[in-house]
């Protein structure tokens, strides 16, 4: 039986995420994408819907939220960290893929 798509068994605090090297960040984001949506491929629309839900809940754009977190006005809660990570995943999914 498949687990509910709304539960994410893996998480990472943004403060921990920032300490990772690029390869570790990529792996962590990939794991989060897989855990939260069953795979990064074709899931950009679901990720964008999740980001829009955060924006509606907080009545802030993602850019405003990032700015307020950077200024220390908005604390980094688990939910804010999830939002920030969702934005990072979105950016990576939209970025041109580098061939290795």
PEHU-V12841 format. One record per residue. OMEGA is omega in radians with two decimals (none if undefined). D_LAST is the distance of its C-alpha to the last C-alpha in whole Angstrom. Layout:
OMEGA&D_LAST, OMEGA&D_LAST
This chain:
-3.09&35, 3.10&33, 3.09&33, 3.13&34, -3.09&31, 3.13&33, 3.14&32, -3.08&29, -3.10&29, 3.07&27, 3.09&27, 3.10&26, -3.13&28, 3.12&27, 3.08&28, -3.14&26, -3.11&23, -3.11&24, -3.13&24, 3.02&20, -3.05&17, -3.14&14, 3.11&12, 3.10&16, 3.14&17, 3.14&14, 3.14&15, 3.13&18, 3.10&18, 3.13&16, 3.11&19, 3.12&22, 3.13&21, -3.12&21, -3.05&24, -3.06&26, 3.09&25, 3.09&24, -3.09&20, -3.08&18, 3.09&18, -3.07&21, -3.11&23, -3.14&23, 3.10&26, 3.12&27, 3.12&26, 3.08&27, 3.11&31, 3.11&30, 3.09&30, 3.11&33, 3.06&35, -3.13&34, 3.12&35, -3.12&38, -3.09&39, -3.10&39, 3.12&40, 2.94&37, 3.10&35, 3.12&31, 3.10&31, 3.13&35, 3.13&34, -3.14&31, -3.12&34, 3.07&36, 3.14&34, 3.13&33, -3.11&37, -3.14&38, -3.14&40, -3.12&38, 3.12&38, 3.06&34, 3.09&36, -3.13&33, 3.10&34, 3.10&33, 3.09&30, 3.11&29, 3.13&29, 3.13&27, 3.08&24, 3.10&24, 3.11&24, 3.10&21, 3.13&19, 3.14&21, -3.14&19, 3.11&16, 3.14&16, -3.08&18, 3.05&15, -3.12&13, 3.09&9, 3.10&6, 3.10&4, none&0
